[in-house]
Structure formats: C-alpha cells, structure tokens
Amino acid sequence: PRRRFVNTTDSRHNSPVFPNLYCNIIPDSSDRVWVADFTYIRVVTGFCYLAVILDACSRKVIGYALSRRLDTPLALAALHSAVANRNPPEGCLHHTDRGCQYASQTYRDALQAAGLRGSMSSVGNPYHNAQAESFMKTLKVEEVYRARYETVADVAARLPVFIEQVYNSKRLHSALGYRTPEEFETLFARKAA
C-alpha cells in the first residue's frame, strides 16, 4: 500500500553548506567516510524520527538516536553516539544531505570538535547519499512496515534489536561480498594487521 510521505529534509535555510567531498566513492577502510540521514517512523499518535550514521566502507550503523522531534538535538545525539562508538581519526569525512539540522552552527561545531570534515549532497539529489538512503529503505521494508508500531516506546524497544542484532550482525550485503557489516569489518581488520 502507498504510504504517506513525510519530508525530513529542509534544505531551504540560510545556513552555510559544505561542498560535496564524497561523491559516493566507497572508501577502502572503515572510519574514512561516515554517511548520515533521518527518517520518520509512523506510530498511532503520529510520527517519531530516527537519525542514523553509517560507516561508508562497511555499511555498519555506528550511531543512531530516536526522538519525537526532527531537530538538531536528534542529529547531535546520533553524532555523539557514533563518535563514542568509533573515536574517529582526524579528518574522517561526515556526509549528509543539506538539511537544516546538519547545516546548523551547533552541528558544525560538533563536527569540528570531533575532528570530522563536513560534506553535503547537492540539493534534492538522494543519489549523493545513496548508502544512507539504502539503509533507510532496508529498515522500512524489513522492520518498520512489518512491525506496525503503536507507540514511540515500541519503536525504542525494537529498533535497537533490528539495527544491532539483525542489520549489523546477520544481514548479508551483496556490496560486501555477501558478508554482514560486522564480518566485513572483522575481515578488514585482519587483513590490515
């Protein structure tokens, strides 16, 4: 069935934007490029919003946050989660769309404090953030549409299970040679050692 569309990107703002430094060239190791995006999740009383950050090399979800509001604090919560989980090297690229949350001075300051370089897609071009968009589609088809959440508490209880125990640990990716993101990172770490 057709589902109601909710726009999660407000790129009509006066905040400065980063140039597109990513261009979907897959990095050859983890923590060189992170991609981030938002999506909405329908519950009986309306919507809640999920912010996610993935490692572009392994497709692993490395940070995420859930909120009833689509705002900069939600984006920051996902960023802080990713930074705490990965401790990125100086200069790691952080790529997003041109949403006002990512363009805000508060978010830009957080990127700088973490040593991350900002990068943003062209206006209205989801292909420039294809890995994040692909994850969101997978999340919706394999979890959200099937779950039919009733409350935000339902979402908060089930999403971490899908992200950590299914998507990162069990779901095979053709782009990773039919490995899971965790297997791919482990294999990559062994080769580098």
Rosetta constraint file for C-alpha pairs under 8 A:
AtomPair CA 6 CA 40 HARMONIC 6.98 0.50
AtomPair CA 8 CA 38 HARMONIC 6.45 0.50
AtomPair CA 8 CA 39 HARMONIC 6.41 0.50
AtomPair CA 8 CA 40 HARMONIC 7.21 0.50
AtomPair CA 8 CA 70 HARMONIC 7.45 0.50
AtomPair CA 8 CA 99 HARMONIC 7.94 0.50
AtomPair CA 9 CA 97 HARMONIC 7.53 0.50
AtomPair CA 9 CA 98 HARMONIC 7.28 0.50
AtomPair CA 9 CA 99 HARMONIC 4.82 0.50
AtomPair CA 9 CA 100 HARMONIC 7.38 0.50
AtomPair CA 10 CA 98 HARMONIC 7.50 0.50
AtomPair CA 10 CA 99 HARMONIC 4.91 0.50
AtomPair CA 10 CA 100 HARMONIC 5.69 0.50
AtomPair CA 11 CA 98 HARMONIC 5.19 0.50
AtomPair CA 11 CA 99 HARMONIC 4.68 0.50
AtomPair CA 11 CA 100 HARMONIC 5.83 0.50
AtomPair CA 11 CA 123 HARMONIC 7.28 0.50
AtomPair CA 12 CA 100 HARMONIC 7.56 0.50
AtomPair CA 13 CA 100 HARMONIC 6.26 0.50
AtomPair CA 15 CA 100 HARMONIC 7.28 0.50
AtomPair CA 15 CA 103 HARMONIC 5.77 0.50
AtomPair CA 15 CA 104 HARMONIC 6.33 0.50
AtomPair CA 15 CA 105 HARMONIC 7.71 0.50
AtomPair CA 16 CA 103 HARMONIC 6.34 0.50
AtomPair CA 17 CA 98 HARMONIC 6.71 0.50
AtomPair CA 17 CA 103 HARMONIC 5.92 0.50
AtomPair CA 17 CA 120 HARMONIC 6.82 0.50
AtomPair CA 18 CA 118 HARMONIC 5.83 0.50
AtomPair CA 18 CA 119 HARMONIC 4.97 0.50
AtomPair CA 18 CA 120 HARMONIC 5.34 0.50
AtomPair CA 19 CA 118 HARMONIC 7.91 0.50
AtomPair CA 19 CA 119 HARMONIC 5.52 0.50
AtomPair CA 19 CA 120 HARMONIC 5.76 0.50
AtomPair CA 19 CA 121 HARMONIC 7.59 0.50
AtomPair CA 20 CA 95 HARMONIC 7.83 0.50
AtomPair CA 20 CA 119 HARMONIC 4.98 0.50
AtomPair CA 20 CA 120 HARMONIC 4.86 0.50
AtomPair CA 20 CA 121 HARMONIC 5.42 0.50
AtomPair CA 20 CA 122 HARMONIC 6.99 0.50
AtomPair CA 21 CA 93 HARMONIC 7.92 0.50
AtomPair CA 21 CA 95 HARMONIC 7.95 0.50
AtomPair CA 21 CA 119 HARMONIC 5.39 0.50
AtomPair CA 21 CA 120 HARMONIC 7.43 0.50
AtomPair CA 22 CA 33 HARMONIC 7.77 0.50
AtomPair CA 22 CA 93 HARMONIC 7.62 0.50
AtomPair CA 22 CA 95 HARMONIC 6.81 0.50
AtomPair CA 22 CA 119 HARMONIC 6.67 0.50
AtomPair CA 22 CA 128 HARMONIC 7.95 0.50
AtomPair CA 23 CA 128 HARMONIC 6.02 0.50
AtomPair CA 24 CA 128 HARMONIC 6.26 0.50
AtomPair CA 24 CA 129 HARMONIC 7.12 0.50
AtomPair CA 24 CA 130 HARMONIC 7.32 0.50
AtomPair CA 26 CA 56 HARMONIC 6.47 0.50
AtomPair CA 26 CA 57 HARMONIC 5.96 0.50
AtomPair CA 27 CA 32 HARMONIC 6.47 0.50
AtomPair CA 27 CA 33 HARMONIC 6.74 0.50
AtomPair CA 27 CA 56 HARMONIC 6.82 0.50
AtomPair CA 27 CA 57 HARMONIC 5.40 0.50
AtomPair CA 28 CA 57 HARMONIC 6.45 0.50
AtomPair CA 29 CA 57 HARMONIC 5.86 0.50
AtomPair CA 29 CA 58 HARMONIC 8.00 0.50
AtomPair CA 29 CA 188 HARMONIC 7.42 0.50
AtomPair CA 30 CA 55 HARMONIC 6.38 0.50
AtomPair CA 30 CA 56 HARMONIC 7.31 0.50
AtomPair CA 30 CA 57 HARMONIC 5.39 0.50
AtomPair CA 30 CA 58 HARMONIC 6.57 0.50
AtomPair CA 30 CA 185 HARMONIC 7.34 0.50
AtomPair CA 31 CA 55 HARMONIC 6.26 0.50
AtomPair CA 31 CA 56 HARMONIC 7.91 0.50
AtomPair CA 31 CA 57 HARMONIC 7.74 0.50
AtomPair CA 31 CA 86 HARMONIC 7.70 0.50
AtomPair CA 31 CA 88 HARMONIC 5.99 0.50
AtomPair CA 31 CA 89 HARMONIC 7.09 0.50
AtomPair CA 31 CA 92 HARMONIC 6.18 0.50
AtomPair CA 32 CA 55 HARMONIC 7.92 0.50
AtomPair CA 32 CA 56 HARMONIC 7.83 0.50
AtomPair CA 32 CA 57 HARMONIC 7.88 0.50
AtomPair CA 32 CA 89 HARMONIC 7.84 0.50
AtomPair CA 32 CA 91 HARMONIC 7.74 0.50
AtomPair CA 32 CA 92 HARMONIC 4.70 0.50
AtomPair CA 32 CA 93 HARMONIC 6.03 0.50
AtomPair CA 33 CA 55 HARMONIC 6.22 0.50
AtomPair CA 33 CA 56 HARMONIC 5.48 0.50
AtomPair CA 33 CA 57 HARMONIC 7.30 0.50
AtomPair CA 33 CA 92 HARMONIC 5.68 0.50
AtomPair CA 33 CA 93 HARMONIC 4.54 0.50
AtomPair CA 33 CA 94 HARMONIC 5.93 0.50
AtomPair CA 33 CA 95 HARMONIC 7.24 0.50
AtomPair CA 34 CA 53 HARMONIC 6.46 0.50
AtomPair CA 34 CA 54 HARMONIC 5.55 0.50
AtomPair CA 34 CA 55 HARMONIC 4.64 0.50
AtomPair CA 34 CA 56 HARMONIC 5.42 0.50
AtomPair CA 34 CA 92 HARMONIC 7.38 0.50
AtomPair CA 34 CA 93 HARMONIC 6.04 0.50
AtomPair CA 34 CA 94 HARMONIC 4.79 0.50
AtomPair CA 34 CA 95 HARMONIC 6.06 0.50
AtomPair CA 35 CA 53 HARMONIC 5.57 0.50
AtomPair CA 35 CA 54 HARMONIC 5.32 0.50
AtomPair CA 35 CA 55 HARMONIC 6.46 0.50
AtomPair CA 35 CA 56 HARMONIC 6.20 0.50
AtomPair CA 35 CA 94 HARMONIC 5.90 0.50
AtomPair CA 35 CA 95 HARMONIC 4.73 0.50
AtomPair CA 35 CA 96 HARMONIC 5.93 0.50
AtomPair CA 35 CA 129 HARMONIC 6.94 0.50
AtomPair CA 35 CA 131 HARMONIC 7.19 0.50
AtomPair CA 35 CA 132 HARMONIC 5.99 0.50
AtomPair CA 36 CA 51 HARMONIC 7.30 0.50
AtomPair CA 36 CA 52 HARMONIC 5.53 0.50
AtomPair CA 36 CA 53 HARMONIC 4.29 0.50
AtomPair CA 36 CA 54 HARMONIC 6.35 0.50
AtomPair CA 36 CA 94 HARMONIC 7.46 0.50
AtomPair CA 36 CA 95 HARMONIC 6.28 0.50
AtomPair CA 36 CA 96 HARMONIC 5.16 0.50
AtomPair CA 36 CA 97 HARMONIC 7.91 0.50
AtomPair CA 36 CA 132 HARMONIC 6.00 0.50
AtomPair CA 37 CA 51 HARMONIC 5.84 0.50
AtomPair CA 37 CA 52 HARMONIC 5.66 0.50
AtomPair CA 37 CA 53 HARMONIC 6.82 0.50
AtomPair CA 37 CA 96 HARMONIC 6.24 0.50
AtomPair CA 37 CA 97 HARMONIC 7.12 0.50
AtomPair CA 37 CA 132 HARMONIC 6.03 0.50
AtomPair CA 37 CA 133 HARMONIC 7.40 0.50
AtomPair CA 38 CA 49 HARMONIC 6.87 0.50
AtomPair CA 38 CA 50 HARMONIC 5.52 0.50
AtomPair CA 38 CA 51 HARMONIC 4.44 0.50
AtomPair CA 38 CA 52 HARMONIC 6.37 0.50
AtomPair CA 39 CA 49 HARMONIC 5.75 0.50
AtomPair CA 39 CA 50 HARMONIC 5.37 0.50
AtomPair CA 39 CA 51 HARMONIC 6.72 0.50
AtomPair CA 39 CA 136 HARMONIC 6.87 0.50
AtomPair CA 40 CA 47 HARMONIC 6.31 0.50
AtomPair CA 40 CA 48 HARMONIC 5.78 0.50
AtomPair CA 40 CA 49 HARMONIC 4.44 0.50
AtomPair CA 40 CA 50 HARMONIC 6.23 0.50
AtomPair CA 41 CA 47 HARMONIC 5.47 0.50
AtomPair CA 41 CA 48 HARMONIC 5.30 0.50
AtomPair CA 41 CA 49 HARMONIC 5.94 0.50
AtomPair CA 41 CA 50 HARMONIC 7.44 0.50
AtomPair CA 41 CA 144 HARMONIC 7.10 0.50
AtomPair CA 42 CA 46 HARMONIC 5.90 0.50
AtomPair CA 42 CA 47 HARMONIC 4.47 0.50
AtomPair CA 42 CA 48 HARMONIC 6.53 0.50
AtomPair CA 42 CA 148 HARMONIC 7.99 0.50
AtomPair CA 42 CA 149 HARMONIC 7.22 0.50
AtomPair CA 43 CA 47 HARMONIC 5.45 0.50
AtomPair CA 43 CA 48 HARMONIC 7.18 0.50
AtomPair CA 43 CA 148 HARMONIC 7.42 0.50
AtomPair CA 43 CA 149 HARMONIC 5.41 0.50
AtomPair CA 43 CA 150 HARMONIC 4.89 0.50
AtomPair CA 43 CA 151 HARMONIC 5.44 0.50
AtomPair CA 43 CA 152 HARMONIC 6.68 0.50
AtomPair CA 44 CA 149 HARMONIC 7.35 0.50
AtomPair CA 44 CA 150 HARMONIC 4.95 0.50
AtomPair CA 44 CA 151 HARMONIC 6.40 0.50
AtomPair CA 45 CA 150 HARMONIC 7.72 0.50
AtomPair CA 45 CA 151 HARMONIC 7.28 0.50
AtomPair CA 47 CA 68 HARMONIC 6.85 0.50
AtomPair CA 48 CA 66 HARMONIC 7.15 0.50
AtomPair CA 48 CA 67 HARMONIC 5.76 0.50
AtomPair CA 48 CA 68 HARMONIC 4.40 0.50
AtomPair CA 48 CA 69 HARMONIC 6.69 0.50
AtomPair CA 48 CA 70 HARMONIC 7.94 0.50
AtomPair CA 48 CA 152 HARMONIC 6.64 0.50
AtomPair CA 49 CA 66 HARMONIC 5.68 0.50
AtomPair CA 49 CA 67 HARMONIC 5.36 0.50
AtomPair CA 49 CA 68 HARMONIC 5.99 0.50
AtomPair CA 49 CA 69 HARMONIC 6.49 0.50
AtomPair CA 49 CA 70 HARMONIC 6.00 0.50
AtomPair CA 50 CA 64 HARMONIC 7.04 0.50
AtomPair CA 50 CA 65 HARMONIC 5.79 0.50
AtomPair CA 50 CA 66 HARMONIC 4.59 0.50
AtomPair CA 50 CA 67 HARMONIC 6.64 0.50
AtomPair CA 50 CA 74 HARMONIC 7.84 0.50
AtomPair CA 51 CA 64 HARMONIC 5.40 0.50
AtomPair CA 51 CA 65 HARMONIC 5.32 0.50
AtomPair CA 51 CA 66 HARMONIC 6.48 0.50
AtomPair CA 51 CA 74 HARMONIC 6.52 0.50
AtomPair CA 51 CA 75 HARMONIC 5.86 0.50
AtomPair CA 51 CA 78 HARMONIC 5.92 0.50
AtomPair CA 52 CA 61 HARMONIC 6.95 0.50
AtomPair CA 52 CA 62 HARMONIC 7.87 0.50
AtomPair CA 52 CA 63 HARMONIC 5.86 0.50
AtomPair CA 52 CA 64 HARMONIC 4.32 0.50
AtomPair CA 52 CA 65 HARMONIC 6.75 0.50
AtomPair CA 52 CA 78 HARMONIC 6.12 0.50
AtomPair CA 52 CA 132 HARMONIC 7.93 0.50
AtomPair CA 53 CA 61 HARMONIC 5.90 0.50
AtomPair CA 53 CA 62 HARMONIC 5.84 0.50
AtomPair CA 53 CA 63 HARMONIC 5.07 0.50
AtomPair CA 53 CA 64 HARMONIC 6.16 0.50
AtomPair CA 53 CA 78 HARMONIC 6.72 0.50
AtomPair CA 53 CA 79 HARMONIC 7.14 0.50
AtomPair CA 53 CA 82 HARMONIC 6.80 0.50
AtomPair CA 53 CA 132 HARMONIC 7.67 0.50
AtomPair CA 54 CA 59 HARMONIC 5.71 0.50
AtomPair CA 54 CA 60 HARMONIC 5.35 0.50
AtomPair CA 54 CA 61 HARMONIC 4.33 0.50
AtomPair CA 54 CA 62 HARMONIC 5.40 0.50
AtomPair CA 54 CA 63 HARMONIC 7.01 0.50
AtomPair CA 54 CA 132 HARMONIC 6.92 0.50
AtomPair CA 55 CA 59 HARMONIC 5.24 0.50
AtomPair CA 55 CA 60 HARMONIC 5.46 0.50
AtomPair CA 55 CA 61 HARMONIC 6.60 0.50
AtomPair CA 55 CA 62 HARMONIC 6.60 0.50
AtomPair CA 56 CA 60 HARMONIC 7.70 0.50
AtomPair CA 56 CA 131 HARMONIC 6.92 0.50
AtomPair CA 58 CA 176 HARMONIC 7.16 0.50
AtomPair CA 58 CA 181 HARMONIC 5.14 0.50
AtomPair CA 58 CA 182 HARMONIC 7.68 0.50
AtomPair CA 58 CA 184 HARMONIC 6.20 0.50
AtomPair CA 58 CA 185 HARMONIC 6.21 0.50
AtomPair CA 59 CA 131 HARMONIC 7.22 0.50
AtomPair CA 59 CA 181 HARMONIC 5.84 0.50
AtomPair CA 60 CA 167 HARMONIC 7.96 0.50
AtomPair CA 60 CA 168 HARMONIC 5.65 0.50
AtomPair CA 60 CA 181 HARMONIC 4.99 0.50
AtomPair CA 60 CA 182 HARMONIC 6.94 0.50
AtomPair CA 61 CA 163 HARMONIC 7.06 0.50
AtomPair CA 61 CA 164 HARMONIC 7.92 0.50
AtomPair CA 61 CA 168 HARMONIC 6.67 0.50
AtomPair CA 62 CA 81 HARMONIC 7.49 0.50
AtomPair CA 62 CA 82 HARMONIC 5.09 0.50
AtomPair CA 62 CA 85 HARMONIC 6.62 0.50
AtomPair CA 62 CA 86 HARMONIC 7.30 0.50
AtomPair CA 63 CA 78 HARMONIC 5.12 0.50
AtomPair CA 63 CA 79 HARMONIC 6.44 0.50
AtomPair CA 63 CA 80 HARMONIC 7.60 0.50
AtomPair CA 63 CA 81 HARMONIC 4.78 0.50
AtomPair CA 63 CA 82 HARMONIC 3.97 0.50
AtomPair CA 63 CA 83 HARMONIC 7.75 0.50
AtomPair CA 63 CA 85 HARMONIC 7.27 0.50
AtomPair CA 64 CA 77 HARMONIC 7.25 0.50
AtomPair CA 64 CA 78 HARMONIC 4.26 0.50
AtomPair CA 64 CA 79 HARMONIC 7.49 0.50
AtomPair CA 64 CA 81 HARMONIC 6.46 0.50
AtomPair CA 64 CA 82 HARMONIC 7.27 0.50
AtomPair CA 65 CA 74 HARMONIC 6.29 0.50
AtomPair CA 65 CA 75 HARMONIC 7.53 0.50
AtomPair CA 65 CA 77 HARMONIC 5.76 0.50
AtomPair CA 65 CA 78 HARMONIC 4.82 0.50
AtomPair CA 65 CA 81 HARMONIC 7.79 0.50
AtomPair CA 66 CA 74 HARMONIC 6.87 0.50
AtomPair CA 66 CA 156 HARMONIC 7.17 0.50
AtomPair CA 67 CA 74 HARMONIC 6.35 0.50
AtomPair CA 68 CA 152 HARMONIC 7.74 0.50
AtomPair CA 69 CA 74 HARMONIC 7.38 0.50
AtomPair CA 70 CA 74 HARMONIC 6.58 0.50
AtomPair CA 71 CA 75 HARMONIC 6.80 0.50
AtomPair CA 71 CA 101 HARMONIC 5.86 0.50
AtomPair CA 72 CA 76 HARMONIC 6.08 0.50
AtomPair CA 72 CA 100 HARMONIC 7.95 0.50
AtomPair CA 72 CA 101 HARMONIC 4.49 0.50
AtomPair CA 72 CA 102 HARMONIC 7.08 0.50
AtomPair CA 72 CA 104 HARMONIC 7.31 0.50
AtomPair CA 72 CA 106 HARMONIC 7.73 0.50
AtomPair CA 72 CA 107 HARMONIC 6.97 0.50
AtomPair CA 73 CA 77 HARMONIC 6.06 0.50
AtomPair CA 74 CA 78 HARMONIC 6.52 0.50
AtomPair CA 75 CA 79 HARMONIC 6.26 0.50
AtomPair CA 75 CA 101 HARMONIC 6.65 0.50
AtomPair CA 75 CA 102 HARMONIC 7.13 0.50
AtomPair CA 75 CA 107 HARMONIC 7.70 0.50
AtomPair CA 76 CA 80 HARMONIC 5.99 0.50
AtomPair CA 76 CA 107 HARMONIC 6.47 0.50
AtomPair CA 76 CA 110 HARMONIC 7.61 0.50
AtomPair CA 77 CA 81 HARMONIC 6.16 0.50
AtomPair CA 78 CA 82 HARMONIC 6.25 0.50
AtomPair CA 79 CA 83 HARMONIC 6.13 0.50
AtomPair CA 80 CA 84 HARMONIC 6.03 0.50
AtomPair CA 81 CA 85 HARMONIC 6.12 0.50
AtomPair CA 82 CA 86 HARMONIC 5.98 0.50
AtomPair CA 82 CA 87 HARMONIC 7.83 0.50
AtomPair CA 83 CA 87 HARMONIC 5.05 0.50
AtomPair CA 83 CA 88 HARMONIC 6.34 0.50
AtomPair CA 83 CA 114 HARMONIC 7.20 0.50
AtomPair CA 88 CA 92 HARMONIC 6.43 0.50
AtomPair CA 88 CA 114 HARMONIC 7.60 0.50
AtomPair CA 88 CA 115 HARMONIC 7.69 0.50
AtomPair CA 88 CA 116 HARMONIC 7.72 0.50
AtomPair CA 89 CA 115 HARMONIC 7.20 0.50
AtomPair CA 89 CA 116 HARMONIC 7.99 0.50
AtomPair CA 90 CA 114 HARMONIC 7.68 0.50
AtomPair CA 90 CA 115 HARMONIC 4.73 0.50
AtomPair CA 90 CA 116 HARMONIC 6.29 0.50
AtomPair CA 91 CA 115 HARMONIC 5.80 0.50
AtomPair CA 91 CA 116 HARMONIC 5.16 0.50
AtomPair CA 91 CA 117 HARMONIC 5.54 0.50
AtomPair CA 92 CA 115 HARMONIC 7.20 0.50
AtomPair CA 92 CA 116 HARMONIC 5.06 0.50
AtomPair CA 92 CA 117 HARMONIC 6.04 0.50
AtomPair CA 93 CA 116 HARMONIC 5.80 0.50
AtomPair CA 93 CA 117 HARMONIC 4.76 0.50
AtomPair CA 93 CA 118 HARMONIC 6.05 0.50
AtomPair CA 93 CA 119 HARMONIC 6.77 0.50
AtomPair CA 94 CA 111 HARMONIC 8.00 0.50
AtomPair CA 94 CA 116 HARMONIC 6.19 0.50
AtomPair CA 94 CA 117 HARMONIC 5.82 0.50
AtomPair CA 94 CA 118 HARMONIC 5.03 0.50
AtomPair CA 94 CA 119 HARMONIC 5.89 0.50
AtomPair CA 95 CA 118 HARMONIC 6.11 0.50
AtomPair CA 95 CA 119 HARMONIC 4.52 0.50
AtomPair CA 95 CA 120 HARMONIC 5.42 0.50
AtomPair CA 95 CA 121 HARMONIC 7.44 0.50
AtomPair CA 95 CA 129 HARMONIC 7.40 0.50
AtomPair CA 96 CA 102 HARMONIC 7.15 0.50
AtomPair CA 96 CA 119 HARMONIC 6.44 0.50
AtomPair CA 96 CA 120 HARMONIC 4.92 0.50
AtomPair CA 96 CA 121 HARMONIC 6.32 0.50
AtomPair CA 96 CA 129 HARMONIC 6.66 0.50
AtomPair CA 97 CA 102 HARMONIC 7.68 0.50
AtomPair CA 97 CA 120 HARMONIC 5.18 0.50
AtomPair CA 97 CA 121 HARMONIC 4.93 0.50
AtomPair CA 97 CA 122 HARMONIC 7.42 0.50
AtomPair CA 97 CA 123 HARMONIC 7.70 0.50
AtomPair CA 97 CA 126 HARMONIC 7.79 0.50
AtomPair CA 97 CA 129 HARMONIC 6.95 0.50
AtomPair CA 98 CA 102 HARMONIC 6.73 0.50
AtomPair CA 98 CA 103 HARMONIC 6.59 0.50
AtomPair CA 98 CA 120 HARMONIC 5.76 0.50
AtomPair CA 98 CA 121 HARMONIC 6.38 0.50
AtomPair CA 98 CA 122 HARMONIC 7.44 0.50
AtomPair CA 98 CA 123 HARMONIC 6.75 0.50
AtomPair CA 99 CA 103 HARMONIC 6.32 0.50
AtomPair CA 100 CA 104 HARMONIC 5.91 0.50
AtomPair CA 101 CA 107 HARMONIC 7.09 0.50
AtomPair CA 102 CA 107 HARMONIC 5.81 0.50
AtomPair CA 102 CA 108 HARMONIC 7.18 0.50
AtomPair CA 103 CA 107 HARMONIC 6.75 0.50
AtomPair CA 103 CA 108 HARMONIC 6.63 0.50
AtomPair CA 104 CA 108 HARMONIC 6.25 0.50
AtomPair CA 105 CA 109 HARMONIC 5.99 0.50
AtomPair CA 106 CA 110 HARMONIC 6.35 0.50
AtomPair CA 107 CA 111 HARMONIC 6.29 0.50
AtomPair CA 108 CA 112 HARMONIC 6.31 0.50
AtomPair CA 108 CA 118 HARMONIC 7.68 0.50
AtomPair CA 109 CA 113 HARMONIC 6.13 0.50
AtomPair CA 110 CA 114 HARMONIC 6.24 0.50
AtomPair CA 111 CA 115 HARMONIC 6.24 0.50
AtomPair CA 111 CA 116 HARMONIC 5.02 0.50
AtomPair CA 111 CA 117 HARMONIC 6.83 0.50
AtomPair CA 111 CA 118 HARMONIC 7.09 0.50
AtomPair CA 112 CA 116 HARMONIC 5.75 0.50
AtomPair CA 112 CA 117 HARMONIC 7.13 0.50
AtomPair CA 121 CA 125 HARMONIC 6.66 0.50
AtomPair CA 121 CA 126 HARMONIC 7.63 0.50
AtomPair CA 121 CA 128 HARMONIC 5.28 0.50
AtomPair CA 121 CA 129 HARMONIC 6.60 0.50
AtomPair CA 122 CA 128 HARMONIC 7.06 0.50
AtomPair CA 125 CA 129 HARMONIC 7.92 0.50
AtomPair CA 126 CA 130 HARMONIC 6.23 0.50
AtomPair CA 126 CA 133 HARMONIC 7.02 0.50
AtomPair CA 129 CA 133 HARMONIC 6.30 0.50
AtomPair CA 130 CA 134 HARMONIC 5.89 0.50
AtomPair CA 131 CA 135 HARMONIC 6.26 0.50
AtomPair CA 132 CA 136 HARMONIC 6.34 0.50
AtomPair CA 133 CA 137 HARMONIC 6.36 0.50
AtomPair CA 134 CA 138 HARMONIC 6.27 0.50
AtomPair CA 135 CA 139 HARMONIC 6.05 0.50
AtomPair CA 136 CA 140 HARMONIC 6.15 0.50
AtomPair CA 137 CA 141 HARMONIC 6.10 0.50
AtomPair CA 138 CA 142 HARMONIC 5.73 0.50
AtomPair CA 138 CA 143 HARMONIC 7.81 0.50
AtomPair CA 139 CA 143 HARMONIC 5.46 0.50
AtomPair CA 139 CA 144 HARMONIC 6.32 0.50
AtomPair CA 140 CA 144 HARMONIC 4.57 0.50
AtomPair CA 140 CA 145 HARMONIC 5.64 0.50
AtomPair CA 141 CA 145 HARMONIC 5.72 0.50
AtomPair CA 141 CA 146 HARMONIC 7.23 0.50
AtomPair CA 142 CA 146 HARMONIC 6.77 0.50
AtomPair CA 143 CA 147 HARMONIC 5.90 0.50
AtomPair CA 143 CA 162 HARMONIC 7.08 0.50
AtomPair CA 144 CA 148 HARMONIC 6.51 0.50
AtomPair CA 144 CA 149 HARMONIC 7.44 0.50
AtomPair CA 149 CA 154 HARMONIC 5.86 0.50
AtomPair CA 149 CA 155 HARMONIC 6.24 0.50
AtomPair CA 150 CA 154 HARMONIC 6.53 0.50
AtomPair CA 151 CA 155 HARMONIC 6.72 0.50
AtomPair CA 152 CA 156 HARMONIC 6.11 0.50
AtomPair CA 153 CA 157 HARMONIC 6.10 0.50
AtomPair CA 154 CA 158 HARMONIC 6.17 0.50
AtomPair CA 155 CA 159 HARMONIC 5.66 0.50
AtomPair CA 156 CA 160 HARMONIC 7.09 0.50
AtomPair CA 157 CA 161 HARMONIC 7.48 0.50
AtomPair CA 158 CA 162 HARMONIC 6.51 0.50
AtomPair CA 159 CA 163 HARMONIC 6.07 0.50
AtomPair CA 160 CA 164 HARMONIC 5.74 0.50
AtomPair CA 160 CA 165 HARMONIC 7.67 0.50
AtomPair CA 161 CA 165 HARMONIC 5.22 0.50
AtomPair CA 161 CA 166 HARMONIC 6.84 0.50
AtomPair CA 162 CA 166 HARMONIC 4.86 0.50
AtomPair CA 162 CA 167 HARMONIC 6.00 0.50
AtomPair CA 163 CA 167 HARMONIC 4.94 0.50
AtomPair CA 163 CA 168 HARMONIC 6.04 0.50
AtomPair CA 164 CA 168 HARMONIC 5.25 0.50
AtomPair CA 164 CA 169 HARMONIC 6.41 0.50
AtomPair CA 165 CA 169 HARMONIC 5.32 0.50
AtomPair CA 165 CA 170 HARMONIC 6.81 0.50
AtomPair CA 166 CA 170 HARMONIC 4.87 0.50
AtomPair CA 166 CA 171 HARMONIC 5.86 0.50
AtomPair CA 167 CA 171 HARMONIC 4.92 0.50
AtomPair CA 167 CA 180 HARMONIC 7.64 0.50
AtomPair CA 167 CA 181 HARMONIC 7.85 0.50
AtomPair CA 168 CA 180 HARMONIC 6.25 0.50
AtomPair CA 168 CA 181 HARMONIC 5.30 0.50
AtomPair CA 168 CA 182 HARMONIC 5.86 0.50
AtomPair CA 169 CA 180 HARMONIC 5.85 0.50
AtomPair CA 169 CA 181 HARMONIC 6.74 0.50
AtomPair CA 169 CA 182 HARMONIC 5.76 0.50
AtomPair CA 169 CA 183 HARMONIC 7.61 0.50
AtomPair CA 170 CA 180 HARMONIC 5.78 0.50
AtomPair CA 171 CA 179 HARMONIC 7.67 0.50
AtomPair CA 171 CA 180 HARMONIC 5.44 0.50
AtomPair CA 171 CA 181 HARMONIC 7.90 0.50
AtomPair CA 172 CA 176 HARMONIC 7.74 0.50
AtomPair CA 172 CA 178 HARMONIC 4.93 0.50
AtomPair CA 172 CA 179 HARMONIC 4.84 0.50
AtomPair CA 172 CA 180 HARMONIC 4.64 0.50
AtomPair CA 172 CA 181 HARMONIC 7.70 0.50
AtomPair CA 173 CA 177 HARMONIC 6.66 0.50
AtomPair CA 173 CA 178 HARMONIC 4.80 0.50
AtomPair CA 173 CA 179 HARMONIC 5.73 0.50
AtomPair CA 173 CA 180 HARMONIC 6.17 0.50
AtomPair CA 173 CA 181 HARMONIC 7.68 0.50
AtomPair CA 174 CA 178 HARMONIC 4.63 0.50
AtomPair CA 174 CA 179 HARMONIC 7.41 0.50
AtomPair CA 176 CA 180 HARMONIC 7.29 0.50
AtomPair CA 176 CA 181 HARMONIC 7.51 0.50
AtomPair CA 176 CA 184 HARMONIC 6.64 0.50
AtomPair CA 179 CA 183 HARMONIC 5.92 0.50
AtomPair CA 179 CA 184 HARMONIC 5.96 0.50
AtomPair CA 180 CA 184 HARMONIC 6.06 0.50
AtomPair CA 181 CA 185 HARMONIC 6.23 0.50
AtomPair CA 182 CA 186 HARMONIC 6.18 0.50
AtomPair CA 183 CA 187 HARMONIC 6.04 0.50
AtomPair CA 184 CA 188 HARMONIC 6.02 0.50
AtomPair CA 185 CA 189 HARMONIC 6.05 0.50
AtomPair CA 186 CA 190 HARMONIC 6.31 0.50
AtomPair CA 187 CA 191 HARMONIC 6.36 0.50
AtomPair CA 188 CA 192 HARMONIC 6.26 0.50
AtomPair CA 189 CA 193 HARMONIC 6.25 0.50
